Amino acid sequence: MPSSSLRELFTPHFGKLTDPRINRSKRHELLNLVILAVCATLGGADGWVDIARFARAKLTFFRQFLDLPNGIPSHDTFGRVFARLDPGALLRCTQSWLAGFRAAVDRELVAIDGKTLRGSFDSAAAQQPLHLVSAWASQAQKSNEITAIPALLELLDLKGCIVTIDAMGCQKDIAAAIRARQADYVLAIKDNQRILHQFVQETFGGDGRAPAVRCYKTVERSHGRQETREYVVAAAPAELVRKNQWKDVASIGMVLRTREVNGKLSEEVVCYLSSLPPKVKTFARAVRSHWGIENRLHWSLDVTFAEDQSRVRKDHAPANLGMLRRLTLSLLQQDTSVNDNLRGKRLSAGWDESVLLKILAAFCDK
């Protein structure tokens, strides 16, 4: 009989996942498909063909833990099953696994942002590229982000957190939903909230409507680049609070980011609305951490997991494969058992089965 240790890591979270197949067509257990897919993605596989190759190469290893009476599923089987699997159900299982892990900070920062999977575009089938909305703990179409964010908020334990969202998510209903989850928000404001954007700009424009302005400045130099960030925050003006349109709004902020690369200057100004009190260093930490989602999540998915090159397109397959990548990226980011970068950890997990087990077990034991 196989040892149950690897299976026991997954069963509490993925064991009740509903199988989309009819019983007579099943040759491979759904939980085994999930386990093989997660392990293969962790070990360097970037698609269904690679996942099947990885699993076949490790058949002897996997048979120590899993009953595989029909061997390893083909890449077509992985593709068909994950194309039909409900992404919402898989997301809930993934969230269940990740829920036990929270960064050991006073107030966790949760950045919510969207990313388009460019390779999921299929002109022949008139299929638009999939747009995934991700929640990233820091330390479809673009417009769908507005409806996806409230659904994502419902899945997260946000009590005591600070939620940062880019301008697409600067919506009154989203602010209210965050407060209902007992969290604070820091929302970027751009032209999608034209009147509010203009109001905040004018408030910081020197007309006296923003008393007790607090300022903070940082300068970073690296590889011939200098980046200066000037943060300004103030209590929300009485006029804004009085309208009672933005739930518990307490402060407004602005960031001027100046970059100098090889003598060329560029500037960006972004305004913010927040339920946090006007403490400039807390505001600065939240904004700076949100920018980390682009560097730590999007960049890692494209460079380490080759997400933009993925040609997976069928039905729910792009969304589900995207979730597998994000789950394994979370495992690798939080892992401290292997002293290496993300690419090195994936290579080590693929080459050395003990490393693969160590990463999985260390995460689940937290």
Phi, psi and omega per residue, in radians:
M1 nan 2.449 3.101
P2 -1.163 2.664 2.989
S3 -1.217 2.576 -3.061
S4 -1.685 0.060 -2.961
S5 -1.064 -0.840 -3.140
L6 -1.139 -0.761 3.139
R7 -1.077 -0.642 -3.116
E8 -1.151 -0.413 3.088
L9 -1.189 -0.540 -3.049
F10 -1.709 -0.586 -2.978
T11 -0.966 -0.783 -3.100
P12 -1.059 -0.420 -3.036
H13 -1.846 -0.620 -3.069
F14 -1.955 -0.053 -3.024
G15 -1.128 -0.464 -3.100
K16 -1.788 0.226 3.104
L17 -1.090 2.261 -3.081
T18 -1.304 2.217 -3.134
D19 -1.404 2.191 -3.111
P20 -1.373 -0.087 -3.068
R21 -1.597 2.724 3.004
I22 -1.374 2.646 -2.986
N23 -1.014 -0.718 -3.030
R24 -1.209 -0.256 -3.117
S25 -1.692 0.008 -3.066
K26 -1.493 2.118 3.006
R27 -1.973 -0.229 -3.098
H28 -2.385 2.309 -3.119
E29 -1.148 2.434 -3.107
L30 -1.035 -0.774 -3.131
L31 -1.036 -0.683 3.104
N32 -1.111 -0.677 3.102
L33 -1.071 -0.737 3.132
V34 -1.140 -0.804 -3.126
I35 -1.067 -0.818 3.133
L36 -1.076 -0.725 -3.109
A37 -1.165 -0.748 3.131
V38 -1.144 -0.822 -3.129
C39 -1.085 -0.725 -3.131
A40 -1.173 -0.713 3.115
T41 -1.139 -0.704 3.064
L42 -1.074 -0.613 -3.085
G43 -1.580 0.190 3.011
G44 2.019 -0.063 -3.133
A45 -1.371 2.389 -3.073
D46 -2.057 0.245 3.122
G47 -3.078 3.099 -3.051
W48 -1.087 -0.689 3.129
V49 -1.101 -0.802 3.126
D50 -1.133 -0.675 3.132
I51 -1.074 -0.789 3.114
A52 -1.125 -0.711 3.102
R53 -1.065 -0.814 -3.131
F54 -1.032 -0.856 -3.096
A55 -1.090 -0.704 3.108
R56 -1.119 -0.715 -3.141
A57 -1.143 -0.470 -3.099
K58 -1.884 0.403 -3.050
L59 -0.979 -0.798 -3.142
T60 -1.048 -0.722 3.118
F61 -1.101 -0.866 -3.073
F62 -1.173 -0.502 3.123
R63 -1.196 -0.234 3.041
Q64 -1.226 -0.384 -3.008
F65 -2.112 -0.429 -3.002
L66 -2.168 2.506 2.981
D67 -1.406 2.026 -3.100
L68 -2.223 1.177 -3.057
P69 -1.080 -0.447 3.135
N70 -1.906 0.386 3.096
G71 1.279 -2.637 -3.097
I72 -1.622 2.337 3.095
P73 -1.064 2.635 3.073
S74 -1.312 2.882 3.109
H75 -1.108 -0.539 3.079
D76 -1.122 -0.656 3.117
T77 -1.142 -0.807 3.075
F78 -0.989 -0.809 -3.104
G79 -1.094 -0.778 -3.116
R80 -1.144 -0.780 -3.086
V81 -1.147 -0.821 -3.108
F82 -1.275 -0.361 3.040
A83 -1.235 -0.508 -3.102
R84 -1.713 -0.309 -3.097
L85 -1.163 2.380 -3.119
D86 -1.178 2.013 -3.115
P87 -1.074 -0.580 3.116
G88 -1.114 -0.703 3.119
A89 -1.178 -0.727 3.115
L90 -1.133 -0.677 3.110
L91 -1.083 -0.734 3.126
R92 -1.101 -0.686 3.099
C93 -1.141 -0.757 3.127
T94 -1.096 -0.763 3.119
Q95 -1.103 -0.637 3.100
S96 -1.041 -0.720 -3.139
W97 -1.189 -0.734 -3.073
L98 -1.373 -0.331 -3.023
A99 -1.070 -0.509 -3.105
G100 -1.294 -0.224 -3.092
F101 -1.893 2.113 3.030
R102 -2.384 2.451 -3.108
A103 -1.054 2.480 -3.090
A104 -1.438 1.224 3.068
V105 -2.233 2.852 -3.095
D106 -1.071 -0.807 -3.139
R107 -2.365 1.949 -3.127
E108 -1.221 2.472 3.088
L109 -1.742 2.187 -3.138
V110 -2.023 1.937 3.131
A111 -1.647 2.273 3.122
I112 -2.001 2.210 -3.087
D113 -2.667 2.838 -3.137
G114 -1.923 2.705 3.107
K115 -2.515 2.289 3.117
T116 -1.513 2.238 3.062
L117 -1.532 1.654 -2.954
R118 -1.098 -0.604 -3.098
G119 -1.251 -0.170 -3.129
S120 -1.449 -0.051 3.117
F121 -1.229 2.332 3.141
D122 -2.364 1.728 -3.084
S123 -1.180 -0.581 -3.111
A124 -1.116 -0.610 -3.136
A125 -1.699 0.154 -3.100
A126 0.942 0.689 -3.094
Q127 -1.815 2.105 3.107
Q128 -1.265 2.703 3.091
P129 -1.089 2.476 -3.121
L130 -1.259 2.429 3.081
H131 -2.032 1.952 -3.129
L132 -1.693 2.364 3.041
V133 -1.744 2.211 -3.062
S134 -2.064 2.529 2.971
A135 -1.866 2.201 -3.028
W136 -2.188 2.093 3.101
A137 -1.402 2.033 -3.018
S138 -1.480 3.050 3.107
Q139 1.947 nan nan
A140 nan -2.621 -3.069
Q141 -2.403 2.772 -3.117
K142 -1.023 -0.668 -3.109
S143 -1.107 -0.380 3.129
N144 -1.159 -0.269 3.134
E145 -1.037 -0.592 -3.108
I146 -1.107 -0.685 -3.140
T147 -1.490 -0.458 -3.112
A148 -1.310 -0.581 -3.072
I149 -1.092 -0.829 3.109
P150 -1.041 -0.651 3.108
A151 -1.139 -0.672 3.114
L152 -1.177 -0.687 3.131
L153 -1.030 -0.606 -3.129
E154 -1.132 -0.407 -3.080
L155 -1.558 -0.217 -2.982
L156 -1.806 2.506 2.991
D157 -1.533 1.732 -2.988
L158 -1.856 0.059 -3.056
K159 -0.963 2.154 3.113
G160 1.447 0.016 -3.110
C161 -1.586 2.889 2.966
I162 -1.933 2.087 -3.102
V163 -1.777 2.155 3.095
T164 -1.936 2.369 -3.113
I165 -2.421 2.469 3.111
D166 -1.219 3.108 -2.960
A167 -1.028 -0.545 -3.135
M168 -1.026 -0.509 -3.113
G169 -1.666 0.159 3.118
C170 -1.401 1.465 -3.095
Q171 -2.336 2.525 -3.103
K172 -1.056 -0.710 -3.128
D173 -1.146 -0.625 3.136
I174 -1.209 -0.717 3.082
A175 -1.055 -0.756 3.131
A176 -1.133 -0.674 3.137
A177 -1.141 -0.665 3.115
I178 -1.138 -0.770 3.125
R179 -1.146 -0.601 3.091
A180 -1.124 -0.453 3.094
R181 -1.542 0.217 3.094
Q182 1.082 0.686 3.098
A183 -2.165 2.907 3.034
D184 -1.796 2.749 -3.137
Y185 -2.155 2.619 2.933
V186 -2.300 1.875 -3.008
L187 -1.961 2.210 3.061
A188 -1.262 2.521 -3.121
I189 -2.087 2.228 3.049
K190 -2.350 -2.696 -2.997
D191 -1.238 -0.187 3.070
N192 -1.227 -0.272 3.001
Q193 -2.157 1.181 -2.939
R194 -1.028 -0.815 -3.092
I195 -1.163 -0.772 3.117
L196 -1.118 -0.736 3.134
H197 -1.035 -0.810 3.138
Q198 -1.134 -0.693 3.133
F199 -1.056 -0.798 -3.127
V200 -1.174 -0.725 3.101
Q201 -1.045 -0.783 -3.137
E202 -1.177 -0.587 3.120
T203 -1.080 -0.707 3.115
F204 -1.532 0.117 -3.088
G205 -1.542 0.101 3.020
G206 1.709 0.287 -3.140
D207 -1.614 0.174 3.014
G208 1.484 0.110 -3.099
R209 -1.488 -0.111 -3.110
A210 -2.083 1.432 3.128
P211 -1.220 2.797 3.050
A212 0.934 0.856 3.081
V213 -1.206 2.360 3.118
R214 -2.005 2.406 -3.035
C215 -2.177 2.645 3.115
Y216 -2.657 2.442 -3.065
K217 -2.324 2.395 3.059
T218 -2.245 2.591 3.088
V219 -2.310 2.219 3.116
E220 -2.151 2.362 3.097
R221 -2.160 2.261 -3.120
S222 -2.815 2.255 3.033
H223 0.901 0.804 3.089
G224 1.355 0.140 -3.135
R225 -2.051 2.403 3.039
Q226 -2.099 2.281 3.141
E227 -2.212 2.137 3.138
T228 -1.943 2.307 3.114
R229 -2.174 2.168 3.106
E230 -1.969 2.022 -3.100
Y231 -1.801 2.358 3.088
V232 -2.298 2.338 -3.135
V233 -2.453 2.605 3.129
A234 -2.626 2.780 3.051
A235 -1.071 2.509 3.126
A236 -1.029 2.250 3.133
P237 -1.000 2.584 -3.092
A238 -0.988 -0.619 -3.138
E239 -1.058 -0.690 -3.132
L240 -1.250 -0.721 -3.130
V241 -1.182 -0.680 -3.066
R242 -1.121 -0.578 3.136
K243 -1.167 -0.428 3.062
N244 0.978 0.605 3.117
Q245 -1.603 -0.540 -3.138
W246 -1.855 2.021 -3.005
K247 -0.984 2.076 3.030
D248 1.001 0.509 3.121
V249 -1.043 2.338 -3.064
A250 -2.236 -0.350 -3.096
S251 -2.684 2.799 2.997
I252 -2.186 2.718 -3.105
G253 -2.569 2.880 3.084
M254 -2.581 2.500 3.110
V255 -2.229 2.230 2.985
L256 -1.845 2.012 -3.134
R257 -1.912 2.110 -3.138
T258 -2.024 2.215 3.117
R259 -2.038 2.400 3.023
E260 -2.182 1.999 3.138
V261 -2.215 2.053 -3.131
N262 0.917 0.727 3.085
G263 1.438 -0.063 -3.140
K264 -1.738 2.267 -3.103
L265 -1.762 2.492 2.992
S266 -2.442 2.550 -3.105
E267 -2.256 2.595 3.071
E268 -2.485 2.310 3.092
V269 -2.068 2.232 3.131
V270 -2.255 2.346 3.098
C271 -1.756 2.724 -3.073
Y272 -2.448 2.702 3.049
L273 -2.195 2.388 -3.024
S274 -2.577 2.650 3.002
S275 -1.571 -0.038 3.128
L276 -1.350 2.654 3.010
P277 -1.136 2.769 -3.053
P278 -1.297 1.207 3.067
K279 -1.880 1.992 -2.896
V280 -1.191 -0.607 -3.119
K281 -1.272 -0.612 3.044
T282 -1.129 -0.749 3.086
F283 -1.062 -0.789 -3.125
A284 -1.092 -0.723 3.139
R285 -1.118 -0.688 -3.140
A286 -1.151 -0.791 -3.129
V287 -1.147 -0.794 -3.116
R288 -1.106 -0.661 3.137
S289 -1.186 -0.605 3.111
H290 -1.115 -0.699 3.103
W291 -1.062 -0.426 3.100
G292 -1.132 -0.345 3.134
I293 -1.149 -0.607 3.116
E294 -1.181 -0.729 -3.082
N295 -1.346 -0.788 -3.004
R296 -1.535 -0.511 -3.108
L297 -1.757 -1.110 -3.073
H298 -1.082 -0.814 -3.133
W299 -1.100 -0.755 -3.130
S300 -1.131 -0.685 3.132
L301 -1.134 -0.663 -3.119
D302 -1.346 -0.751 -3.048
V303 -1.476 -0.811 -3.063
T304 -1.466 -0.593 -3.084
F305 -1.925 0.041 3.105
A306 0.888 0.728 -3.049
E307 -1.118 -0.703 -3.109
D308 -1.196 -0.306 3.109
Q309 -1.599 -0.113 -3.090
S310 -1.165 2.329 3.126
R311 -1.856 0.293 3.080
V312 -1.201 2.182 -2.993
R313 -2.314 -0.403 -2.890
K314 -1.201 2.122 2.986
D315 0.795 -2.117 -3.092
H316 -1.488 -0.013 -3.053
A317 -1.036 -0.766 3.130
P318 -1.056 -0.725 -3.140
A319 -1.155 -0.753 -3.095
N320 -1.232 -0.692 3.077
L321 -1.153 -0.636 3.068
G322 -1.069 -0.658 3.099
M323 -1.185 -0.672 3.089
L324 -1.078 -0.707 3.116
R325 -1.103 -0.768 -3.106
R326 -1.187 -0.621 3.082
L327 -1.123 -0.847 -3.103
T328 -1.213 -0.568 3.054
L329 -1.094 -0.710 3.084
S330 -1.070 -0.738 3.108
L331 -1.043 -0.803 -3.088
L332 -1.216 -0.688 -3.131
Q333 -1.119 -0.691 -3.055
Q334 -1.527 -0.251 -3.070
D335 -1.181 2.383 3.057
T336 -2.079 0.066 -3.090
S337 -1.396 -0.363 -3.138
V338 -2.111 2.150 -3.108
N339 -1.592 1.511 -3.101
D340 -2.860 2.985 3.048
N341 -1.374 3.124 -3.072
L342 -1.052 -0.809 -3.134
R343 -1.083 -0.740 3.132
G344 -1.122 -0.666 3.106
K345 -1.131 -0.723 3.122
R346 -1.116 -0.753 3.117
L347 -1.078 -0.791 -3.135
S348 -1.087 -0.731 3.131
A349 -1.145 -0.565 3.115
G350 -1.316 -0.634 -3.094
W351 -1.452 -0.641 -2.986
D352 -2.078 1.935 -3.077
E353 -1.132 -0.504 3.111
S354 -1.181 -0.588 3.084
V355 -1.181 -0.741 3.090
L356 -0.988 -0.850 3.133
L357 -1.145 -0.637 -3.119
K358 -1.133 -0.750 3.131
I359 -1.111 -0.807 -3.132
L360 -1.119 -0.840 -3.072
A361 -1.173 -0.709 -3.117
A362 -1.100 -0.705 3.129
F363 -1.156 -0.782 -3.070
C364 -1.265 -0.360 -3.124
D365 -1.467 -0.112 -3.073
K366 -1.148 nan nan
